[in-house]
Amino acid sequence: MTTLPLGKPIPTPTRYSPGLLCPVDRRENRVACRVDDRFHGYDAWHAREASFITRRGLPVVGLLKIVYPAASPFLVESKSLKLYLHSLNMTPLGDDPAEGIEQFTRVVRADLERVLQAPVAARFFADAPGHRPFDFDDHAILEQMPDVARASFAGRPPSLLAASLPAGDVKVGSHLLRGKCKITGQPDWGSIFIRVKGDRLPSPVALARYIVSLRDEFHFHEEICEMVYQQLHDVLAPDILSVTCLYTRRGGIDICPARASDPAHLPPRLGNPGILTRDTFRQ
């Protein structure tokens, strides 16, 4: 693995430093965890500490939404992205905010495309839109279901994904997602949204137990999403499957990976760089 800045004291950069961006090879975890890449998907990032100054010295601040494909050979390590964006804080761009935003976005996109070796879409939001849509309003929250609230979560059941429901189309979510950073061991909190359509469906209790069982997994956010997708796919062989993880922000950045059996079943608004979607209550 590339030497990463995670867990290391690194001073805040004061000059534009594209060399700070650290790629992480996606193949390493996919091979180690037997995750194939026969899915479609993207990673959507929201960086809330995006800033630069105009050539007249006026600071411009906003939120930068970044979207790039899961098919990219690499993902970008989050702390390196944070440091890289901080290196642009005192960089003069444009004679006015509008021109500076265009230049800032173009520079970030080009630097990320070089590191990720894939196309990158980005949009700088200088203020929040009045309406923010959400792709998962039709997903029932598992822990709010009476059967799940009364279930025992002690121990690890031998079959977390035992099929116990008739064929159908299930859309559920949970705010109980937690893993651990594979470098620092610190907890990563988030929400997960799953759609399964097919002849074999897990019960809400079995699915909730499975999500809770991930609490001590040591992986990056994108890797957790792919592992869940792969395990559901292998056990259930569904006709339609989608898994999206909306992680709580760390260092001003949240990471939201989405994977699906077909591009048509990916959350459309989250994957659109021009749309700022509604946060979950813990983002």
C-alpha positions in Angstrom: 0.0 0.0 0.0 1.1 3.6 -0.7 2.5 5.4 2.3 -0.5 7.3 3.7 -0.7 10.4 5.9 -3.3 8.8 8.1 -2.3 8.7 11.8 0.8 10.9 11.2 1.3 14.5 12.4 1.5 16.6 9.2 1.5 20.4 9.3 -1.1 22.3 7.4 0.3 23.1 4.0 0.6 26.8 3.1 1.2 26.5 -0.6 -0.6 24.7 -3.4 0.7 21.1 -3.2 -0.9 18.6 -5.7 1.8 16.1 -4.6 -0.1 15.6 -1.3 -2.8 13.5 -3.0 -2.3 9.8 -2.2 -3.9 7.1 -4.4 -5.0 3.8 -2.9 -5.1 0.8 -5.2 -8.6 -0.7 -5.2 -7.4 -4.1 -6.2 -5.6 -4.8 -2.9 -8.8 -5.1 -0.9 -10.8 -6.6 -3.7 -8.3 -9.4 -4.0 -7.9 -9.9 -0.3 -11.6 -10.0 0.4 -12.6 -11.8 -2.8 -14.6 -8.9 -4.1 -15.1 -9.0 -7.8 -15.8 -5.9 -9.8 -18.9 -7.0 -11.6 -20.9 -4.1 -10.3 -21.5 -0.5 -11.2 -20.9 2.4 -8.9 -19.4 5.7 -7.9 -17.9 7.4 -4.9 -19.4 10.8 -4.0 -17.4 13.0 -1.7 -18.6 16.3 0.0 -15.6 18.5 1.1 -16.9 21.2 3.3 -13.6 23.0 3.8 -13.1 24.1 0.2 -11.6 27.5 0.0 -9.2 29.8 -1.9 -8.6 33.5 -2.4 -9.2 35.7 -5.4 -6.3 37.6 -6.9 -7.7 40.6 -5.0 -7.3 38.7 -1.7 -11.0 38.0 -1.1 -11.5 34.6 0.6 -14.1 32.3 -1.0 -15.5 29.4 0.9 -17.9 26.6 0.0 -18.6 22.9 -0.4 -17.0 20.9 -3.1 -18.8 17.8 -4.3 -16.7 15.3 -6.1 -17.9 12.2 -7.9 -15.7 9.5 -9.6 -16.4 6.0 -10.9 -15.9 2.8 -8.8 -14.2 1.5 -11.9 -11.2 3.8 -11.3 -8.0 1.9 -10.6 -7.5 4.0 -7.5 -9.4 5.8 -4.8 -8.0 8.9 -3.0 -7.0 8.7 0.6 -9.2 11.1 2.6 -6.6 12.8 4.8 -4.5 13.5 1.7 -7.5 15.1 0.0 -8.1 17.2 3.1 -4.4 18.4 3.2 -4.5 19.0 -0.6 -7.6 21.2 -0.4 -6.0 23.1 2.5 -3.0 23.8 0.3 -5.3 25.8 -2.0 -6.7 28.0 0.8 -4.2 30.8 0.1 -3.9 30.3 -3.6 -5.0 33.3 -5.7 -7.5 32.2 -8.3 -9.6 34.5 -10.5 -10.3 38.2 -10.3 -13.7 37.6 -8.7 -15.4 34.7 -6.9 -17.2 33.3 -10.0 -14.0 33.2 -12.0 -12.0 31.8 -9.1 -14.6 29.0 -8.5 -14.3 28.0 -12.1 -10.5 27.9 -11.9 -10.5 26.1 -8.5 -12.8 23.4 -9.8 -10.8 22.9 -12.9 -7.5 22.6 -11.0 -9.0 20.1 -8.5 -10.6 18.0 -11.2 -7.3 17.8 -13.2 -5.2 16.9 -10.1 -7.6 14.2 -9.1 -7.9 12.7 -12.6 -4.1 12.5 -12.7 -4.0 10.6 -9.4 -7.1 8.4 -9.9 -6.5 7.7 -13.6 -10.2 8.2 -14.2 -12.7 10.9 -15.1 -13.8 13.1 -12.2 -16.8 15.4 -11.9 -16.8 18.3 -9.4 -19.0 21.2 -8.5 -18.3 24.0 -6.0 -21.3 25.2 -4.0 -20.9 28.7 -2.6 -24.2 28.4 -0.7 -26.8 25.7 0.0 -29.7 25.3 -2.4 -33.2 25.9 -1.0 -34.3 22.3 -1.7 -32.1 19.3 -1.2 -33.5 16.0 -2.5 -32.8 12.6 -1.0 -32.6 9.3 -2.9 -33.7 7.1 0.0 -37.1 8.5 1.3 -38.7 5.2 0.3 -36.3 3.0 2.4 -37.7 1.8 5.7 -35.2 2.1 8.7 -34.5 -1.3 10.2 -33.9 -0.3 13.8 -37.3 1.5 13.8 -39.1 -1.8 13.1 -40.6 -3.5 16.2 -39.2 -7.0 15.4 -35.7 -5.5 15.1 -36.0 -3.4 18.2 -36.9 -6.5 20.2 -34.4 -8.9 18.6 -31.2 -10.1 20.4 -27.9 -9.0 18.9 -25.7 -11.0 21.3 -23.1 -13.2 19.6 -22.8 -13.8 15.8 -25.6 -15.9 14.3 -24.3 -18.7 12.0 -26.3 -17.4 9.0 -26.7 -13.6 9.1 -28.4 -13.6 5.7 -30.8 -16.5 6.1 -33.6 -16.1 3.6 -36.9 -16.0 5.4 -39.1 -13.8 3.3 -41.0 -14.6 0.0 -39.8 -13.2 -3.3 -40.2 -9.4 -3.5 -38.5 -6.1 -3.6 -37.1 -4.8 -0.3 -35.7 -1.3 0.3 -34.3 -0.7 3.8 -31.8 1.5 5.5 -30.0 1.7 8.9 -28.1 4.3 10.8 -26.2 1.6 12.7 -23.4 1.2 10.3 -20.0 1.3 11.9 -16.6 0.1 10.8 -13.0 0.9 11.8 -10.3 2.7 9.8 -7.8 0.1 8.7 -4.9 2.5 9.5 -5.8 4.3 12.7 -8.4 1.9 14.1 -10.8 4.8 14.8 -14.5 4.2 14.3 -16.2 5.3 11.1 -19.9 5.9 11.5 -22.5 6.0 8.8 -25.9 5.1 7.3 -26.4 2.3 4.8 -29.2 1.9 2.3 -29.9 -1.4 0.6 -32.3 -2.6 -2.1 -32.7 -6.3 -2.8 -35.2 -7.7 -5.4 -35.3 -11.4 -6.0 -36.5 -14.8 -5.0 -34.5 -14.9 -1.7 -34.7 -12.0 0.7 -33.3 -11.7 4.2 -35.6 -10.8 7.1 -35.2 -7.4 8.6 -33.8 -8.9 11.8 -31.2 -11.0 9.9 -30.2 -7.9 7.8 -29.9 -5.7 10.9 -27.8 -8.4 12.7 -25.5 -8.5 9.6 -25.1 -4.7 9.6 -24.3 -4.7 13.3 -21.7 -7.5 12.7 -19.6 -5.0 10.7 -18.7 -2.9 13.7 -15.3 -4.4 14.1 -14.3 -4.6 10.4 -11.1 -2.7 9.6 -11.6 -1.3 6.1 -12.0 2.0 4.2 -15.5 3.3 3.6 -15.5 2.2 -0.1 -14.3 -1.3 0.9 -17.1 -1.8 3.4 -19.7 -0.9 0.7 -18.2 -3.3 -1.7 -17.9 -6.1 0.8 -21.6 -5.8 1.8 -22.6 -5.8 -1.9 -20.5 -8.9 -2.6 -21.7 -10.8 0.4 -25.4 -10.0 -0.3 -24.9 -10.9 -4.0 -23.2 -14.2 -3.2 -25.8 -15.3 -0.6 -29.0 -14.1 -2.3 -28.2 -14.0 -6.0 -30.8 -11.2 -6.4 -32.2 -9.8 -9.7 -31.5 -6.3 -8.4 -29.1 -5.2 -5.8 -27.8 -1.8 -4.7 -25.8 -0.8 -1.6 -25.1 2.8 -0.7 -23.2 4.0 2.4 -23.5 7.6 3.6 -20.6 8.1 6.1 -20.4 10.7 8.8 -17.9 13.4 7.9 -14.4 13.4 9.3 -12.1 16.3 8.7 -14.8 18.2 7.0 -15.3 15.4 4.4 -17.9 12.7 4.0 -17.5 9.8 1.7 -20.6 8.2 0.1 -19.9 5.1 -2.0 -22.7 3.4 -4.0 -22.6 0.1 -5.8 -25.4 -1.6 -7.9 -26.0 -4.5 -10.2 -27.1 -2.1 -12.9 -26.4 1.7 -13.4 -30.2 2.2 -13.5 -30.4 1.2 -9.8 -27.7 3.6 -8.5 -29.1 6.6 -6.5 -29.3 9.2 -9.3 -29.1 12.5 -7.3 -26.2 11.5 -5.0 -24.2 10.6 -8.1 -25.0 13.9 -9.8 -22.2 16.5 -9.0 -24.6 19.3 -9.8 -27.1 18.3 -7.1 -26.5 18.8 -3.4 -28.6 16.1 -1.7 -29.9 16.2 1.9 -27.6 14.9 4.6 -28.6 12.1 6.9 -29.1 13.4 10.5 -25.6 12.1 11.5 -23.6 13.4 8.6 
